[in-house]
């Protein structure tokens, strides 16, 4: 098997959808020798900011001299981004080896209960981190928490960044229901740290923490003084949440104030308010994929780039609240290019353009056939914002020559879930 074969095999696992529940992952992990039992974790869930919070935590603990595994999703371009140690992507050879070693184990599963893509990747990561003797793993949930494949571990601490509307078809149509799913990752007696602001959502988390005797720390307020190298007010909250988590774990994982400061200063997390300057042009990349993310992006643009003339490139997935996202972002720009996301779940650029026109009648608005076409037409524009989906941001990084991957593996992010199984 070569790397492209391994990727093709993983791609084929999409046929099994995304069935929510822990039975398969527990079984596959047990067949692989229960690698999770050899590791220590910080488990991170939430609607937005999971990846950024994971990146900050990883950087702080790495600054403390520890060997840190990082598991996140989705990837922007290369599948290998999902599994990193000390911010080095897993090698192609290791991906091949892990796939080959796990493949025989699938025979132990009935055909109608074959492990899904995310279940397999979760166990691949656990196996790799255990073999590499990581001191700590920063472990991001895929979707939800309670029934997410990542929830087979017992962490040192659980973290919930925030609760907002996203994935309602699987997690529920109220903030309380979504909070219940996320809070399902809280374990008996294990500290839980959260920056959830919504009172109803926080009440759900508080109740579950009390039932499980889990010490609860809430990070709240505004004007956070914790600064990191990530841009935006919302990133200050993510940084404050990360620091609070480090403080909660000081006895088990001591980190000095100096190490925390170094960790905060050097965080790198592509595709989240990432500013690129090239040939006199500023390009801001941000995967604002839901209403809360769009509001955070709008606030950051108004604060940091208030006087600049802006061009917006917008591509959104059909299963997101794309009308509201258009309404929030369209007033920010004088020129808007609506493009398809390279996904079978893309929203139609013509429909995006129609909503943008209603939200900003004075803007020049175009529906393009591709991001390539849009980039050609905006090459002379001074300030460009590319947003709406992390998939689109990944494609932009690739087209702008800023991605390390030779060939895109973004299609591996594609999946179809079975809503009935989420309850």
C-alpha positions, -999 to 999 in steps of 0.1 A, spaced: 0 0 0 12 35 -8 -1 68 7 -26 75 -21 -41 39 -15 -45 47 22 -62 80 14 -85 62 -11 -93 36 15 -102 62 41 -122 81 15 -142 48 9 -152 48 46 -175 77 39 -200 52 26 -207 42 62 -218 78 70 -214 92 105 -233 71 129 -233 86 164 -225 64 193 -195 50 211 -199 12 207 -179 9 175 -150 31 187 -148 13 220 -146 -20 202 -121 -9 176 -99 7 203 -100 -25 224 -90 -46 193 -61 -21 188 -49 -26 224 -68 3 241 -41 29 234 -62 56 251 -54 40 285 -17 49 280 -24 86 274 -34 118 292 -59 142 275 -76 175 275 -109 170 257 -123 201 239 -158 206 227 -180 236 217 -197 252 187 -169 276 176 -133 281 188 -125 244 194 -96 244 170 -82 277 182 -85 267 219 -67 234 211 -40 253 193 -34 276 223 -34 247 247 -9 228 225 14 258 223 14 264 260 22 228 270 48 225 242 64 257 256 66 238 289 88 212 272 61 184 268 56 162 238 21 171 227 -3 152 204 -29 173 187 -61 159 172 -84 182 153 -109 183 124 -117 191 97 -84 196 79 -79 225 55 -60 207 28 -40 176 39 -56 148 59 -23 147 79 -32 180 96 -57 160 118 -29 141 137 1 161 148 29 158 174 46 190 184 29 206 154 46 182 130 20 165 107 19 127 108 40 113 80 26 97 49 44 64 58 28 64 93 -7 69 78 -1 39 55 12 18 84 -18 26 107 -43 19 80 -27 -14 72 -26 -24 109 -62 -15 115 -77 -30 83 -77 -67 96 -96 -56 127 -126 -45 106 -134 -82 99 -145 -84 136 -175 -60 128 -208 -71 111 -212 -55 77 -240 -32 89 -218 -19 117 -186 -12 99 -165 16 116 -170 50 100 -143 73 87 -142 93 119 -142 63 142 -112 48 123 -93 81 123 -100 85 160 -84 51 168 -55 57 143 -47 89 163 -49 71 196 -26 44 184 -1 68 170 0 91 200 4 61 224 33 46 202 50 80 201 47 83 239 30 117 240 30 134 274 -4 150 267 -30 149 239 -51 179 231 -82 161 218 -109 179 199 -144 165 195 -158 159 160 -195 167 164 -213 172 197 -197 154 226 -219 128 242 -221 104 213 -189 116 195 -162 89 188 -137 110 208 -157 105 240 -142 70 247 -114 87 267 -112 99 303 -94 133 302 -76 153 329 -100 181 321 -130 187 298 -134 221 280 -165 235 263 -157 267 244 -192 280 237 -227 270 226 -243 284 195 -265 271 167 -248 247 143 -255 211 132 -291 214 146 -302 184 126 -280 162 147 -275 181 180 -310 196 185 -329 228 177 -324 247 209 -293 259 227 -303 237 257 -304 206 236 -271 214 219 -255 221 254 -268 187 266 -250 170 237 -218 189 243 -219 184 280 -222 146 275 -184 146 275 -182 157 311 -169 128 332 -174 119 369 -151 139 391 -132 154 361 -129 192 360 -149 211 334 -139 245 321 -162 266 299 -166 301 284 -203 295 276 -222 328 279 -258 319 272 -276 314 305 -298 286 295 -270 266 279 -247 272 309 -275 260 332 -275 226 314 -237 223 317 -239 233 354 -266 207 361 -246 179 345 -214 190 362 -232 189 396 -247 154 388 -212 141 379 -195 158 408 -172 175 382 -156 208 395 -168 236 372 -148 267 362 -166 294 342 -146 320 322 -168 350 316 -169 387 311 -156 409 283 -124 428 277 -102 398 284 -66 409 291 -52 376 279 -35 383 246 -23 356 221 -9 359 186 -44 351 172 -65 381 161 -100 390 172 -119 396 204 -133 361 203 -97 347 203 -90 366 235 -119 345 251 -104 313 236 -70 323 251 -85 331 285 -103 297 285 -70 279 276 -52 297 304 -80 289 329 -77 252 319 -39 253 324 -45 268 359 -70 241 368 -44 215 359 -14 231 375 -10 203 401 -10 175 375 7 195 347 28 224 361 34 253 337 52 285 347 39 320 340 67 325 316 59 293 296 22 304 294 33 338 280 56 321 254 29 297 245 3 325 239 28 346 219 35 320 192 2 304 184 -4 296 148 -38 284 136 -44 288 98 -77 299 84 -90 317 114 -86 355 109 -54 347 90 -41 378 73 -19 374 43 -1 402 25 12 397 -10 20 421 -39 4 450 -20 -28 431 -14 -42 421 20 -62 388 21 -81 378 53 -90 342 55 -116 330 81 -138 299 82 -169 317 96 -192 287 89 -221 296 111 -240 327 124 -219 330 156 -187 328 135 -200 353 110 -208 378 138 -173 373 153 -157 379 119 -178 410 113 -168 424 147 -131 418 140 -133 434 106 -151 465 119 -126 469 147 -94 462 129 -101 471 93 -128 497 98 -118 523 72 -107 499 44 -125 493 12 -134 457 12 -140 429 -13 -158 398 0 -155 363 -14 -182 341 0 -188 304 -2 -211 285 22 -224 249 27 -260 244 20 -267 227 53 -256 259 72 -277 289 79 -264 306 48 -291 332 45 -283 347 79 -245 344 72 -250 364 40 -271 390 58 -244 395 85 -214 397 61 -228 413 29 -230 449 44 -192 448 50 -182 450 13 -185 472 -17 -179 442 -40 -190 406 -33 -181 374 -52 -203 344 -44 -186 311 -52 -193 274 -48 -175 255 -21 -157 224 -36 -181 201 -18 -212 182 -28 -230 201 0 -223 236 -14 -249 263 -14 -257 278 -49 -237 310 -56 -267 325 -74 -289 320 -43 -261 335 -21 -259 365 -45 -296 371 -43 -296 372 -5 -264 395 -5 -282 419 -29 -312 422 -6 -288 428 24 -266 453 6 -283 468 -25 -254 492 -32 -227 466 -35 -215 451 -68 -224 414 -65 -213 385 -87 -220 348 -88 -189 330 -100 -185 294 -112 -154 288 -90 -130 303 -65 -104 303 -93 -125 327 -114 -131 350 -84 -95 352 -75 -86 362 -110 -111 390 -109 -100 404 -76 -62 403 -81 -61 441 -81 -83 447 -51 -65 460 -20 -83 442 8 -101 408 2 -120 387 28 -124 350 19 -149 333 42 -181 312 48 -166 277 51 -133 262 62 -135 241 30 -133 273 10 -104 286 31 -86 254 25 -91 257 -12 -79 294 -11 -47 284 8 -40 258 -19 -47 282 -48 -26 309 -32 3 285 -28 3 287 10 -5 251 17 23 225 23 3 197 6 11 188 -29 -24 174 -36 -56 184 -19 -73 158 3 -102 182 12 -127 157 -2 -120 135 29 -139 161 49 -171 150 31 -195 129 51 -232 123 54 -247 116 88 -279 98 98 -299 123 119 -320 96 135 -289 80 150 -279 112 168 -306 109 195 
